[in-house]
Protein backbone atom coordinates (compact mmCIF):
# COMPACT_ATOMS: atom_id res chain seq x y z
CA UNK A 1 0.00 0.00 0.00
CA UNK A 2 1.39 3.38 -0.97
CA UNK A 3 1.45 6.34 1.39
CA UNK A 4 0.18 4.28 4.35
CA UNK A 5 0.35 6.20 7.63
CA UNK A 6 -0.45 5.30 11.24
CA UNK A 7 -1.54 7.69 13.97
CA UNK A 8 -3.03 7.58 17.46
CA UNK A 9 -6.78 7.80 17.89
CA UNK A 10 -8.09 10.98 19.53
CA UNK A 11 -11.51 11.89 20.90
CA UNK A 12 -12.46 14.27 18.02
CA UNK A 13 -12.23 11.25 15.71
CA UNK A 14 -14.94 9.31 17.58
CA UNK A 15 -17.74 9.92 15.09
CA UNK A 16 -15.61 8.96 12.10
CA UNK A 17 -14.26 5.94 14.01
CA UNK A 18 -17.79 4.69 14.70
CA UNK A 19 -18.83 5.23 11.09
CA UNK A 20 -15.83 3.18 9.95
CA UNK A 21 -16.68 0.39 12.40
CA UNK A 22 -20.21 0.33 11.06
CA UNK A 23 -19.01 -0.32 7.51
CA UNK A 24 -16.08 -2.66 8.21
CA UNK A 25 -16.25 -6.31 7.25
CA UNK A 26 -14.83 -7.75 10.49
CA UNK A 27 -16.17 -5.49 13.25
CA UNK A 28 -18.89 -5.67 15.89
CA UNK A 29 -20.42 -3.08 18.19
CA UNK A 30 -17.76 -3.84 20.82
CA UNK A 31 -15.41 -1.64 18.78
CA UNK A 32 -17.79 1.33 18.91
CA UNK A 33 -16.28 4.08 21.07
CA UNK A 34 -19.45 4.15 23.15
CA UNK A 35 -18.63 0.62 24.26
CA UNK A 36 -14.84 0.89 24.39
CA UNK A 37 -14.80 4.11 26.37
CA UNK A 38 -17.18 3.15 29.18
CA UNK A 39 -14.16 1.86 31.13
CA UNK A 40 -11.62 4.34 29.78
CA UNK A 41 -10.48 5.08 33.33
CA UNK A 42 -9.05 1.54 33.59
CA UNK A 43 -7.09 1.51 30.34
CA UNK A 44 -4.59 3.79 28.68
CA UNK A 45 -6.10 3.97 25.21
CA UNK A 46 -3.60 3.38 22.43
CA UNK A 47 -5.96 2.78 19.53
CA UNK A 48 -4.57 3.40 16.07
CA UNK A 49 -5.93 4.76 12.79
CA UNK A 50 -4.42 3.69 9.47
CA UNK A 51 -4.81 5.93 6.43
CA UNK A 52 -3.80 5.68 2.80
CA UNK A 53 -3.59 9.03 1.06
CA UNK A 54 -5.78 10.48 3.82
CA UNK A 55 -8.50 7.80 3.54
CA UNK A 56 -9.20 5.55 6.52
CA UNK A 57 -8.41 1.94 5.61
CA UNK A 58 -8.14 0.34 9.05
CA UNK A 59 -8.31 0.86 12.79
CA UNK A 60 -6.79 -1.03 15.70
CA UNK A 61 -8.65 -0.89 19.05
CA UNK A 62 -5.86 -1.06 21.63
CA UNK A 63 -4.54 -0.03 25.02
CA UNK A 64 -1.03 0.31 26.38
CA UNK A 65 0.45 -1.51 29.36
CA UNK A 66 4.00 -0.26 29.83
CA UNK A 67 6.07 -1.52 26.90
CA UNK A 68 3.22 -3.73 25.65
CA UNK A 69 0.16 -2.80 23.56
CA UNK A 70 -2.92 -5.06 23.75
CA UNK A 71 -5.79 -5.27 21.26
CA UNK A 72 -7.74 -4.59 23.58
CA UNK A 73 -7.49 -5.44 27.30
CA UNK A 74 -11.08 -4.44 28.01
CA UNK A 75 -12.67 -6.32 25.10
CA UNK A 76 -13.44 -9.99 24.55
CA UNK A 77 -11.79 -9.96 21.14
CA UNK A 78 -10.04 -7.51 18.86
CA UNK A 79 -7.40 -7.09 16.21
CA UNK A 80 -7.12 -5.03 13.07
CA UNK A 81 -10.44 -3.85 11.63
CA UNK A 82 -10.45 -3.01 7.93
CA UNK A 83 -12.74 -1.90 5.18
CA UNK A 84 -14.53 -4.25 2.85
CA UNK A 85 -12.46 -4.88 -0.23
CA UNK A 86 -9.14 -4.97 1.62
CA UNK A 87 -6.79 -7.56 0.15
CA UNK A 88 -4.34 -9.89 1.92
CA UNK A 89 -1.31 -7.93 0.73
CA UNK A 90 -2.84 -4.75 2.13
CA UNK A 91 -3.34 -6.30 5.57
CA UNK A 92 0.28 -7.49 5.60
CA UNK A 93 1.33 -3.92 4.82
CA UNK A 94 -0.89 -2.59 7.60
CA UNK A 95 0.58 -4.94 10.21
CA UNK A 96 4.09 -3.94 9.12
CA UNK A 97 3.13 -0.28 9.50
CA UNK A 98 1.55 -0.88 12.92
CA UNK A 99 4.60 -2.72 14.25
CA UNK A 100 6.94 -0.07 12.90
CA UNK A 101 4.87 2.72 14.46
CA UNK A 102 4.68 0.95 17.82
CA UNK A 103 8.43 0.39 17.85
CA UNK A 104 8.91 4.13 17.28
CA UNK A 105 6.71 4.76 20.34
CA UNK A 106 8.83 2.63 22.67
CA UNK A 107 6.51 -0.39 22.53
CA UNK A 108 8.36 -3.71 22.49
CA UNK A 109 5.49 -6.22 22.22
CA UNK A 110 2.07 -6.34 20.61
CA UNK A 111 -0.45 -8.76 22.19
CA UNK A 112 -3.09 -9.57 19.64
CA UNK A 113 -6.57 -10.88 20.43
CA UNK A 114 -8.11 -12.32 17.29
CA UNK A 115 -11.80 -11.91 16.55
CA UNK A 116 -13.30 -15.41 16.12
CA UNK A 117 -14.25 -16.12 12.52
CA UNK A 118 -17.99 -16.48 13.25
CA UNK A 119 -18.13 -12.72 13.88
CA UNK A 120 -16.84 -11.79 10.40
CA UNK A 121 -19.14 -10.65 7.60
CA UNK A 122 -17.00 -12.75 5.25
CA UNK A 123 -13.72 -14.69 5.64
CA UNK A 124 -11.29 -12.22 7.23
CA UNK A 125 -8.27 -14.02 8.66
CA UNK A 126 -5.70 -12.05 6.70
CA UNK A 127 -4.19 -10.69 9.92
CA UNK A 128 -3.54 -14.19 11.26
CA UNK A 129 -1.43 -14.95 8.20
CA UNK A 130 0.38 -11.63 8.54
CA UNK A 131 1.14 -12.45 12.19
CA UNK A 132 2.57 -15.80 11.10
CA UNK A 133 4.86 -14.03 8.64
CA UNK A 134 5.97 -11.66 11.40
CA UNK A 135 6.96 -14.58 13.63
CA UNK A 136 4.19 -14.12 16.16
CA UNK A 137 3.85 -16.67 18.96
CA UNK A 138 0.55 -18.29 19.92
CA UNK A 139 0.29 -17.58 23.65
CA UNK A 140 -3.31 -18.52 24.38
CA UNK A 141 -6.11 -20.49 22.75
CA UNK A 142 -9.64 -20.59 24.15
CA UNK A 143 -12.51 -22.73 22.90
CA UNK A 144 -15.92 -21.30 22.09
CA UNK A 145 -18.90 -23.65 22.14
CA UNK A 146 -20.89 -22.61 19.08
CA UNK A 147 -24.21 -23.82 17.70
CA UNK A 148 -25.04 -23.40 14.02
CA UNK A 149 -28.62 -22.13 14.06
CA UNK A 150 -29.04 -23.00 10.38
CA UNK A 151 -28.89 -26.71 11.23
CA UNK A 152 -31.48 -28.86 13.00
CA UNK A 153 -30.31 -28.99 16.64
CA UNK A 154 -29.39 -32.32 18.21
CA UNK A 155 -30.07 -31.86 21.91
CA UNK A 156 -28.87 -34.51 24.31
CA UNK A 157 -31.24 -36.49 26.50
CA UNK A 158 -29.96 -34.55 29.53
CA UNK A 159 -30.82 -31.17 28.00
CA UNK A 160 -34.26 -32.34 26.90
CA UNK A 161 -34.93 -33.65 30.40
CA UNK A 162 -33.82 -30.33 31.92
CA UNK A 163 -36.18 -28.45 29.64
CA UNK A 164 -39.03 -30.72 30.67
CA UNK A 165 -38.29 -30.06 34.34
CA UNK A 166 -38.52 -26.34 33.64
CA UNK A 167 -41.87 -26.80 31.94
CA UNK A 168 -43.20 -28.84 34.87
CA UNK A 169 -41.99 -26.15 37.28
CA UNK A 170 -43.98 -23.58 35.20
CA UNK A 171 -40.91 -21.42 34.63
CA UNK A 172 -41.24 -18.52 32.22
CA UNK A 173 -38.68 -16.32 30.45
CA UNK A 174 -38.73 -12.55 30.09
CA UNK A 175 -36.42 -9.92 28.70
CA UNK A 176 -35.53 -7.51 31.53
CA UNK A 177 -34.18 -3.98 31.10
CA UNK A 178 -32.59 -3.52 34.53
CA UNK A 179 -29.87 -6.04 35.47
CA UNK A 180 -29.86 -5.21 39.19
CA UNK A 181 -32.13 -8.05 40.35
CA UNK A 182 -30.27 -10.65 38.30
CA UNK A 183 -26.90 -9.41 39.54
CA UNK A 184 -27.90 -9.27 43.21
CA UNK A 185 -30.08 -12.37 43.49
CA UNK A 186 -28.54 -14.79 40.99
CA UNK A 187 -25.28 -13.85 39.28
CA UNK A 188 -23.13 -12.54 42.14
CA UNK A 189 -24.19 -15.27 44.63
CA UNK A 190 -23.62 -17.97 41.99
CA UNK A 191 -20.14 -16.71 41.05
CA UNK A 192 -19.18 -16.35 44.71
CA UNK A 193 -20.37 -19.84 45.56
CA UNK A 194 -18.92 -21.69 42.58
CA UNK A 195 -15.78 -19.72 41.65
CA UNK A 196 -15.18 -17.14 44.42
CA UNK A 197 -15.08 -14.33 41.83
CA UNK A 198 -17.07 -11.21 40.96
CA UNK A 199 -18.53 -10.42 37.52
CA UNK A 200 -16.29 -8.25 35.35
CA UNK A 201 -19.09 -5.70 34.96
CA UNK A 202 -20.96 -4.21 37.88
CA UNK A 203 -24.73 -4.00 37.61
CA UNK A 204 -24.43 -0.24 37.07
CA UNK A 205 -21.92 -0.71 34.23
CA UNK A 206 -24.10 -3.31 32.56
CA UNK A 207 -27.13 -1.05 32.86
CA UNK A 208 -25.16 1.74 31.20
CA UNK A 209 -24.12 -0.51 28.33
CA UNK A 210 -27.64 -1.86 27.90
CA UNK A 211 -28.93 1.71 27.67
CA UNK A 212 -26.26 2.68 25.14
CA UNK A 213 -26.78 -0.43 23.01
CA UNK A 214 -30.41 -1.50 23.43
CA UNK A 215 -30.41 -3.38 20.12
CA UNK A 216 -27.23 -5.28 20.92
CA UNK A 217 -27.29 -6.13 24.65
CA UNK A 218 -30.28 -7.99 26.10
CA UNK A 219 -30.84 -9.62 29.47
CA UNK A 220 -33.14 -12.64 29.68
CA UNK A 221 -34.25 -14.14 32.98
CA UNK A 222 -36.11 -17.35 33.78
CA UNK A 223 -38.60 -16.80 36.60
CA UNK A 224 -40.36 -19.13 39.00
CA UNK A 225 -43.38 -16.95 39.65
CA UNK A 226 -41.80 -13.60 40.52
CA UNK A 227 -38.49 -15.09 41.64
CA UNK A 228 -35.53 -14.99 39.22
CA UNK A 229 -33.91 -18.42 39.06
CA UNK A 230 -31.60 -18.18 36.04
CA UNK A 231 -30.46 -15.67 33.47
CA UNK A 232 -27.97 -14.65 30.83
CA UNK A 233 -26.81 -11.51 29.08
CA UNK A 234 -26.91 -11.74 25.30
CA UNK A 235 -24.57 -9.76 23.07
CA UNK A 236 -26.16 -9.56 19.62
CA UNK A 237 -23.93 -8.84 16.64
CA UNK A 238 -24.93 -9.15 13.00
CA UNK A 239 -24.51 -12.91 12.80
CA UNK A 240 -23.96 -14.09 16.36
CA UNK A 241 -25.85 -14.37 19.62
CA UNK A 242 -23.31 -14.59 22.44
CA UNK A 243 -24.63 -15.85 25.78
CA UNK A 244 -22.52 -14.68 28.72
CA UNK A 245 -22.94 -14.30 32.46
CA UNK A 246 -24.87 -17.57 32.38
CA UNK A 247 -25.98 -18.20 35.97
CA UNK A 248 -28.70 -19.87 38.03
CA UNK A 249 -29.60 -20.33 41.66
CA UNK A 250 -28.95 -23.44 43.77
CA UNK A 251 -32.06 -25.22 42.44
CA UNK A 252 -30.86 -25.22 38.81
CA UNK A 253 -30.52 -29.01 38.68
CA UNK A 254 -33.92 -29.55 40.27
CA UNK A 255 -35.92 -27.24 38.03
CA UNK A 256 -33.75 -27.31 34.88
CA UNK A 257 -33.74 -23.52 34.75
CA UNK A 258 -30.64 -23.06 32.57
CA UNK A 259 -31.77 -25.67 30.07
CA UNK A 260 -35.25 -24.17 29.96
CA UNK A 261 -33.84 -20.67 29.48
CA UNK A 262 -31.55 -21.63 26.61
CA UNK A 263 -34.17 -23.75 24.84
CA UNK A 264 -36.29 -20.59 24.81
CA UNK A 265 -33.44 -18.44 23.49
CA UNK A 266 -32.37 -20.89 20.79
CA UNK A 267 -35.95 -21.04 19.57
CA UNK A 268 -36.23 -17.26 19.60
CA UNK A 269 -33.10 -16.59 17.52
CA UNK A 270 -33.25 -19.47 15.06
CA UNK A 271 -33.82 -17.92 11.65
CA UNK A 272 -32.63 -14.51 12.87
CA UNK A 273 -28.94 -15.17 13.55
CA UNK A 274 -26.50 -17.72 12.16
CA UNK A 275 -24.51 -18.68 15.26
CA UNK A 276 -25.25 -19.08 18.96
CA UNK A 277 -22.01 -18.66 20.92
CA UNK A 278 -22.11 -20.11 24.44
CA UNK A 279 -18.64 -18.68 25.12
CA UNK A 280 -15.54 -20.29 26.55
CA UNK A 281 -15.05 -23.00 29.16
CA UNK A 282 -11.35 -22.35 29.68
CA UNK A 283 -9.12 -21.05 32.43
CA UNK A 284 -5.38 -20.42 32.85
CA UNK A 285 -4.96 -18.82 29.41
CA UNK A 286 -6.60 -21.79 27.74
CA UNK A 287 -4.42 -24.40 29.46
CA UNK A 288 -7.34 -25.77 31.52
CA UNK A 289 -10.78 -26.89 30.39
CA UNK A 290 -13.83 -26.93 32.63
CA UNK A 291 -15.06 -30.29 31.41
CA UNK A 292 -18.48 -30.11 33.05
CA UNK A 293 -19.25 -26.68 31.63
CA UNK A 294 -17.98 -27.66 28.20
CA UNK A 295 -20.10 -30.82 28.25
CA UNK A 296 -23.23 -28.84 29.18
CA UNK A 297 -22.76 -26.52 26.21
CA UNK A 298 -21.91 -29.32 23.80
CA UNK A 299 -25.07 -31.12 24.89
CA UNK A 300 -27.06 -28.49 22.96
CA UNK A 301 -25.28 -29.66 19.80
CA UNK A 302 -22.39 -27.19 19.85
CA UNK A 303 -19.07 -27.61 18.10
CA UNK A 304 -15.80 -25.86 18.86
CA UNK A 305 -14.42 -22.62 17.42
CA UNK A 306 -11.01 -21.53 18.65
CA UNK A 307 -10.18 -18.02 19.87
CA UNK A 308 -6.47 -17.31 19.52
CA UNK A 309 -4.12 -14.82 21.15
CA UNK A 310 -0.67 -13.95 19.80
CA UNK A 311 2.33 -11.92 20.84
CA UNK A 312 4.81 -10.42 18.41
CA UNK A 313 7.86 -8.25 18.91
CA UNK A 314 7.41 -4.86 17.26
CA UNK A 315 10.99 -5.13 15.96
CA UNK A 316 9.70 -7.88 13.67
CA UNK A 317 8.17 -5.30 11.32
CA UNK A 318 11.26 -5.82 9.15
CA UNK A 319 10.19 -9.42 8.48
CA UNK A 320 7.14 -8.17 6.58
CA UNK A 321 9.06 -5.98 4.12
CA UNK A 322 10.27 -8.78 1.81
CA UNK A 323 7.48 -11.37 1.76
CA UNK A 324 6.13 -10.76 -1.73
CA UNK A 325 7.39 -12.64 -4.80
Buried (B, 14 or more C-beta within 10 A) or exposed (E): BEEBEBEEBEEEBBEEBBEBBEEBBBBBBBBBBEBBBBBEEEBEBBBBBBBBEEEBBBBBBBBBBEEBBBBBBBBBBBBBBBBEEBEEEBBBBBBBBBBBBBBEBEBEBBBBBBBBBBBBBEEBBBBBBBBEBBEBEEBBBBBBBBBBBEEEBEBBEEBBEBBBBBEEBEBEBEEBEEBEBBBEBBBBBBBEEEEEEEBEBEBEBBBBBBEBBEEBBBBBBBBBEEEBBBBBBBBBBEBBBBBBBBBBBEBBEEBBBBBBBBBBBBEBBBEEBBBBBBBBBBEEEBEEBBEEBBEBBBBBBBEEBEBBBBBBBBBBBEBBEEBEE
